[in-house]
Amino acid sequence: MPTIRVEMFEGRTPEQKRELVKALTEACEKTLGSPPESVDVLLFDIPKSQWSTAGVLWSERQ
């Protein structure tokens, strides 16, 4: 049973999230042979103030 964890900046619409989980589920079906009922996708919306790259918060990037 594949479980896919997706961490991304907050702000995506419900429709974008719906399309993403559908595409990820279909990719698991196609590449792994997993039935859709066995694919879990967990979405985590992270504020830019809680994410950094190279020691700089994304909320402070220009």
Biopython code that builds the backbone (N, CA, C, O; Angstrom):
import numpy as np
from Bio.PDB.StructureBuilder import StructureBuilder

atoms = [
    (1, "MET", "N", (0.844, -1.172, 0.000)),
    (1, "MET", "CA", (0.000, 0.000, 0.000)),
    (1, "MET", "C", (0.888, 1.232, 0.000)),
    (1, "MET", "O", (1.487, 1.546, 1.029)),
    (2, "PRO", "N", (0.993, 1.938, -1.111)),
    (2, "PRO", "CA", (1.803, 3.148, -1.133)),
    (2, "PRO", "C", (1.151, 4.277, -0.346)),
    (2, "PRO", "O", (-0.056, 4.501, -0.432)),
    (3, "THR", "N", (1.969, 4.974, 0.414)),
    (3, "THR", "CA", (1.546, 6.199, 1.078)),
    (3, "THR", "C", (2.487, 7.294, 0.613)),
    (3, "THR", "O", (3.704, 7.192, 0.766)),
    (4, "ILE", "N", (1.915, 8.338, 0.046)),
    (4, "ILE", "CA", (2.703, 9.438, -0.497)),
    (4, "ILE", "C", (2.462, 10.664, 0.366)),
    (4, "ILE", "O", (1.321, 11.076, 0.575)),
    (5, "ARG", "N", (3.540, 11.241, 0.861)),
    (5, "ARG", "CA", (3.468, 12.449, 1.688)),
    (5, "ARG", "C", (3.936, 13.625, 0.834)),
    (5, "ARG", "O", (5.046, 13.615, 0.302)),
    (6, "VAL", "N", (3.083, 14.634, 0.711)),
    (6, "VAL", "CA", (3.406, 15.809, -0.094)),
    (6, "VAL", "C", (3.429, 17.026, 0.821)),
    (6, "VAL", "O", (2.417, 17.380, 1.425)),
    (7, "GLU", "N", (4.586, 17.657, 0.916)),
    (7, "GLU", "CA", (4.723, 18.888, 1.682)),
    (7, "GLU", "C", (4.925, 20.015, 0.687)),
    (7, "GLU", "O", (5.805, 19.948, -0.171)),
    (8, "MET", "N", (4.103, 21.055, 0.805)),
    (8, "MET", "CA", (4.169, 22.162, -0.142)),
    (8, "MET", "C", (3.735, 23.436, 0.550)),
    (8, "MET", "O", (3.099, 23.412, 1.604)),
    (9, "PHE", "N", (4.098, 24.561, -0.073)),
    (9, "PHE", "CA", (3.655, 25.833, 0.471)),
    (9, "PHE", "C", (2.137, 25.898, 0.439)),
    (9, "PHE", "O", (1.499, 25.391, -0.484)),
    (10, "GLU", "N", (1.574, 26.525, 1.449)),
    (10, "GLU", "CA", (0.131, 26.712, 1.484)),
    (10, "GLU", "C", (-0.299, 27.641, 0.356)),
    (10, "GLU", "O", (0.503, 28.405, -0.179)),
    (11, "GLY", "N", (-1.574, 27.560, 0.007)),
    (11, "GLY", "CA", (-2.111, 28.463, -0.993)),
    (11, "GLY", "C", (-2.688, 27.777, -2.217)),
    (11, "GLY", "O", (-3.281, 28.442, -3.068)),
    (12, "ARG", "N", (-2.530, 26.455, -2.329)),
    (12, "ARG", "CA", (-3.132, 25.758, -3.475)),
    (12, "ARG", "C", (-4.636, 25.674, -3.278)),
    (12, "ARG", "O", (-5.123, 25.584, -2.151)),
    (13, "THR", "N", (-5.357, 25.704, -4.375)),
    (13, "THR", "CA", (-6.811, 25.615, -4.304)),
    (13, "THR", "C", (-7.234, 24.158, -4.098)),
    (13, "THR", "O", (-6.457, 23.240, -4.359)),
    (14, "PRO", "N", (-8.465, 23.952, -3.628)),
    (14, "PRO", "CA", (-8.953, 22.582, -3.515)),
    (14, "PRO", "C", (-8.912, 21.846, -4.854)),
    (14, "PRO", "O", (-8.614, 20.652, -4.892)),
    (15, "GLU", "N", (-9.210, 22.544, -5.951)),
    (15, "GLU", "CA", (-9.169, 21.914, -7.267)),
    (15, "GLU", "C", (-7.750, 21.461, -7.625)),
    (15, "GLU", "O", (-7.571, 20.369, -8.163)),
    (16, "GLN", "N", (-6.748, 22.281, -7.334)),
    (16, "GLN", "CA", (-5.362, 21.888, -7.598)),
    (16, "GLN", "C", (-4.989, 20.654, -6.776)),
    (16, "GLN", "O", (-4.332, 19.743, -7.279)),
    (17, "LYS", "N", (-5.401, 20.631, -5.539)),
    (17, "LYS", "CA", (-5.102, 19.483, -4.679)),
    (17, "LYS", "C", (-5.819, 18.231, -5.187)),
    (17, "LYS", "O", (-5.250, 17.140, -5.186)),
    (18, "ARG", "N", (-7.053, 18.395, -5.615)),
    (18, "ARG", "CA", (-7.831, 17.275, -6.163)),
    (18, "ARG", "C", (-7.126, 16.687, -7.382)),
    (18, "ARG", "O", (-7.016, 15.468, -7.518)),
    (19, "GLU", "N", (-6.651, 17.562, -8.267)),
    (19, "GLU", "CA", (-5.951, 17.101, -9.467)),
    (19, "GLU", "C", (-4.629, 16.431, -9.115)),
    (19, "GLU", "O", (-4.254, 15.435, -9.734)),
    (20, "LEU", "N", (-3.925, 16.969, -8.130)),
    (20, "LEU", "CA", (-2.651, 16.383, -7.715)),
    (20, "LEU", "C", (-2.844, 14.981, -7.157)),
    (20, "LEU", "O", (-2.138, 14.058, -7.561)),
    (21, "VAL", "N", (-3.792, 14.804, -6.230)),
    (21, "VAL", "CA", (-3.963, 13.477, -5.638)),
    (21, "VAL", "C", (-4.445, 12.470, -6.671)),
    (21, "VAL", "O", (-4.098, 11.291, -6.602)),
    (22, "LYS", "N", (-5.240, 12.929, -7.625)),
    (22, "LYS", "CA", (-5.684, 12.033, -8.701)),
    (22, "LYS", "C", (-4.496, 11.598, -9.550)),
    (22, "LYS", "O", (-4.357, 10.416, -9.865)),
    (23, "ALA", "N", (-3.636, 12.549, -9.923)),
    (23, "ALA", "CA", (-2.469, 12.229, -10.753)),
    (23, "ALA", "C", (-1.494, 11.305, -10.021)),
    (23, "ALA", "O", (-0.952, 10.377, -10.622)),
    (24, "LEU", "N", (-1.272, 11.549, -8.746)),
    (24, "LEU", "CA", (-0.368, 10.692, -7.974)),
    (24, "LEU", "C", (-0.931, 9.279, -7.838)),
    (24, "LEU", "O", (-0.197, 8.296, -7.945)),
    (25, "THR", "N", (-2.222, 9.187, -7.606)),
    (25, "THR", "CA", (-2.862, 7.874, -7.506)),
    (25, "THR", "C", (-2.753, 7.126, -8.826)),
    (25, "THR", "O", (-2.420, 5.941, -8.844)),
    (26, "GLU", "N", (-3.031, 7.808, -9.926)),
    (26, "GLU", "CA", (-2.928, 7.183, -11.241)),
    (26, "GLU", "C", (-1.494, 6.747, -11.547)),
    (26, "GLU", "O", (-1.283, 5.704, -12.165)),
    (27, "ALA", "N", (-0.515, 7.533, -11.123)),
    (27, "ALA", "CA", (0.888, 7.164, -11.341)),
    (27, "ALA", "C", (1.233, 5.883, -10.580)),
    (27, "ALA", "O", (1.971, 5.041, -11.092)),
    (28, "CYS", "N", (0.715, 5.732, -9.380)),
    (28, "CYS", "CA", (0.957, 4.502, -8.615)),
    (28, "CYS", "C", (0.265, 3.311, -9.269)),
    (28, "CYS", "O", (0.812, 2.209, -9.300)),
    (29, "GLU", "N", (-0.919, 3.533, -9.781)),
    (29, "GLU", "CA", (-1.624, 2.467, -10.500)),
    (29, "GLU", "C", (-0.792, 2.003, -11.692)),
    (29, "GLU", "O", (-0.585, 0.806, -11.891)),
    (30, "LYS", "N", (-0.316, 2.972, -12.483)),
    (30, "LYS", "CA", (0.399, 2.665, -13.712)),
    (30, "LYS", "C", (1.778, 2.052, -13.450)),
    (30, "LYS", "O", (2.131, 1.044, -14.063)),
    (31, "THR", "N", (2.542, 2.637, -12.564)),
    (31, "THR", "CA", (3.930, 2.199, -12.384)),
    (31, "THR", "C", (4.101, 1.059, -11.384)),
    (31, "THR", "O", (5.018, 0.247, -11.512)),
    (32, "LEU", "N", (3.215, 1.000, -10.388)),
    (32, "LEU", "CA", (3.359, -0.018, -9.341)),
    (32, "LEU", "C", (2.305, -1.114, -9.417)),
    (32, "LEU", "O", (2.422, -2.147, -8.759)),
    (33, "GLY", "N", (1.278, -0.881, -10.222)),
    (33, "GLY", "CA", (0.189, -1.841, -10.293)),
    (33, "GLY", "C", (-0.693, -1.814, -9.063)),
    (33, "GLY", "O", (-1.384, -2.789, -8.768)),
    (34, "SER", "N", (-0.673, -0.710, -8.346)),
    (34, "SER", "CA", (-1.464, -0.591, -7.120)),
    (34, "SER", "C", (-2.913, -0.257, -7.447)),
    (34, "SER", "O", (-3.179, 0.617, -8.272)),
    (35, "PRO", "N", (-3.851, -0.948, -6.805)),
    (35, "PRO", "CA", (-5.246, -0.537, -6.981)),
    (35, "PRO", "C", (-5.442, 0.822, -6.306)),
    (35, "PRO", "O", (-4.810, 1.093, -5.285)),
    (36, "PRO", "N", (-6.299, 1.672, -6.851)),
    (36, "PRO", "CA", (-6.458, 3.014, -6.282)),
    (36, "PRO", "C", (-6.865, 3.006, -4.813)),
    (36, "PRO", "O", (-6.520, 3.919, -4.064)),
    (37, "GLU", "N", (-7.596, 1.979, -4.406)),
    (37, "GLU", "CA", (-8.035, 1.899, -3.001)),
    (37, "GLU", "C", (-6.869, 1.714, -2.037)),
    (37, "GLU", "O", (-7.020, 1.929, -0.835)),
    (38, "SER", "N", (-5.712, 1.317, -2.552)),
    (38, "SER", "CA", (-4.568, 1.080, -1.674)),
    (38, "SER", "C", (-3.613, 2.269, -1.614)),
    (38, "SER", "O", (-2.629, 2.233, -0.876)),
    (39, "VAL", "N", (-3.891, 3.319, -2.380)),
    (39, "VAL", "CA", (-2.992, 4.475, -2.448)),
    (39, "VAL", "C", (-3.491, 5.579, -1.522)),
    (39, "VAL", "O", (-4.609, 6.073, -1.673)),
    (40, "ASP", "N", (-2.652, 5.957, -0.565)),
    (40, "ASP", "CA", (-2.960, 7.077, 0.329)),
    (40, "ASP", "C", (-2.056, 8.247, -0.033)),
    (40, "ASP", "O", (-0.857, 8.074, -0.247)),
    (41, "VAL", "N", (-2.638, 9.435, -0.100)),
    (41, "VAL", "CA", (-1.867, 10.656, -0.344)),
    (41, "VAL", "C", (-2.149, 11.609, 0.810)),
    (41, "VAL", "O", (-3.303, 11.945, 1.078)),
    (42, "LEU", "N", (-1.099, 12.040, 1.488)),
    (42, "LEU", "CA", (-1.218, 12.962, 2.610)),
    (42, "LEU", "C", (-0.680, 14.314, 2.176)),
    (42, "LEU", "O", (0.461, 14.411, 1.725)),
    (43, "LEU", "N", (-1.482, 15.353, 2.307)),
    (43, "LEU", "CA", (-1.079, 16.700, 1.910)),
    (43, "LEU", "C", (-0.819, 17.545, 3.153)),
    (43, "LEU", "O", (-1.619, 17.568, 4.088)),
    (44, "PHE", "N", (0.305, 18.228, 3.142)),
    (44, "PHE", "CA", (0.677, 19.106, 4.245)),
    (44, "PHE", "C", (0.959, 20.495, 3.692)),
    (44, "PHE", "O", (1.902, 20.682, 2.924)),
    (45, "ASP", "N", (0.143, 21.467, 4.082)),
    (45, "ASP", "CA", (0.335, 22.859, 3.689)),
    (45, "ASP", "C", (1.245, 23.523, 4.712)),
    (45, "ASP", "O", (0.928, 23.580, 5.900)),
    (46, "ILE", "N", (2.370, 24.019, 4.239)),
    (46, "ILE", "CA", (3.351, 24.627, 5.129)),
    (46, "ILE", "C", (3.439, 26.122, 4.829)),
    (46, "ILE", "O", (3.636, 26.505, 3.675)),
    (47, "PRO", "N", (3.297, 26.974, 5.847)),
    (47, "PRO", "CA", (3.490, 28.407, 5.619)),
    (47, "PRO", "C", (4.949, 28.693, 5.242)),
    (47, "PRO", "O", (5.861, 28.008, 5.705)),
    (48, "LYS", "N", (5.157, 29.704, 4.402)),
    (48, "LYS", "CA", (6.520, 30.052, 3.999)),
    (48, "LYS", "C", (7.376, 30.454, 5.193)),
    (48, "LYS", "O", (8.602, 30.358, 5.133)),
    (49, "SER", "N", (6.753, 30.898, 6.265)),
    (49, "SER", "CA", (7.499, 31.281, 7.470)),
    (49, "SER", "C", (8.027, 30.061, 8.232)),
    (49, "SER", "O", (8.811, 30.204, 9.170)),
    (50, "GLN", "N", (7.599, 28.867, 7.827)),
    (50, "GLN", "CA", (8.011, 27.640, 8.503)),
    (50, "GLN", "C", (8.907, 26.763, 7.638)),
    (50, "GLN", "O", (9.132, 25.597, 7.961)),
    (51, "TRP", "N", (9.418, 27.313, 6.544)),
    (51, "TRP", "CA", (10.212, 26.534, 5.596)),
    (51, "TRP", "C", (11.421, 27.366, 5.211)),
    (51, "TRP", "O", (11.295, 28.549, 4.892)),
    (52, "SER", "N", (12.592, 26.746, 5.240)),
    (52, "SER", "CA", (13.787, 27.478, 4.828)),
    (52, "SER", "C", (14.627, 26.627, 3.890)),
    (52, "SER", "O", (14.576, 25.398, 3.924)),
    (53, "THR", "N", (15.391, 27.296, 3.064)),
    (53, "THR", "CA", (16.364, 26.664, 2.191)),
    (53, "THR", "C", (17.641, 27.485, 2.295)),
    (53, "THR", "O", (17.607, 28.713, 2.225)),
    (54, "ALA", "N", (18.752, 26.807, 2.461)),
    (54, "ALA", "CA", (20.051, 27.469, 2.585)),
    (54, "ALA", "C", (20.067, 28.473, 3.734)),
    (54, "ALA", "O", (20.730, 29.506, 3.647)),
    (55, "GLY", "N", (19.342, 28.173, 4.808)),
    (55, "GLY", "CA", (19.368, 29.005, 5.997)),
    (55, "GLY", "C", (18.515, 30.265, 5.911)),
    (55, "GLY", "O", (18.615, 31.135, 6.776)),
    (56, "VAL", "N", (17.679, 30.377, 4.881)),
    (56, "VAL", "CA", (16.841, 31.565, 4.716)),
    (56, "VAL", "C", (15.380, 31.122, 4.641)),
    (56, "VAL", "O", (15.023, 30.246, 3.853)),
    (57, "LEU", "N", (14.546, 31.743, 5.472)),
    (57, "LEU", "CA", (13.120, 31.446, 5.439)),
    (57, "LEU", "C", (12.550, 31.911, 4.099)),
    (57, "LEU", "O", (12.924, 32.964, 3.583)),
    (58, "TRP", "N", (11.642, 31.111, 3.545)),
    (58, "TRP", "CA", (11.024, 31.483, 2.283)),
    (58, "TRP", "C", (10.197, 32.754, 2.413)),
    (58, "TRP", "O", (10.024, 33.481, 1.434)),
    (59, "SER", "N", (9.690, 33.026, 3.592)),
    (59, "SER", "CA", (8.911, 34.247, 3.805)),
    (59, "SER", "C", (9.799, 35.486, 3.749)),
    (59, "SER", "O", (9.289, 36.598, 3.614)),
    (60, "GLU", "N", (11.114, 35.316, 3.849)),
    (60, "GLU", "CA", (12.039, 36.443, 3.829)),
    (60, "GLU", "C", (12.817, 36.546, 2.519)),
    (60, "GLU", "O", (13.664, 37.427, 2.367)),
    (61, "ARG", "N", (12.541, 35.671, 1.596)),
    (61, "ARG", "CA", (13.215, 35.712, 0.288)),
    (61, "ARG", "C", (12.599, 36.792, -0.582)),
    (61, "ARG", "O", (11.417, 37.114, -0.456)),
    (62, "GLN", "N", (13.406, 37.338, -1.454)),
    (62, "GLN", "CA", (12.901, 38.389, -2.355)),
    (62, "GLN", "C", (12.764, 37.870, -3.758)),
    (62, "GLN", "O", (12.354, 38.609, -4.652)),
]
sb = StructureBuilder()
sb.init_structure("model")
sb.init_model(0)
sb.init_chain("A")
sb.init_seg("    ")
for serial, (resi, resn, name, xyz) in enumerate(atoms, 1):
    if name == "N":
        sb.init_residue(resn, " ", resi, " ")
    sb.init_atom(name, np.array(xyz, "f"), 0.0, 1.0, " ", f" {name:<3s}", serial, name[0])
structure = sb.get_structure()
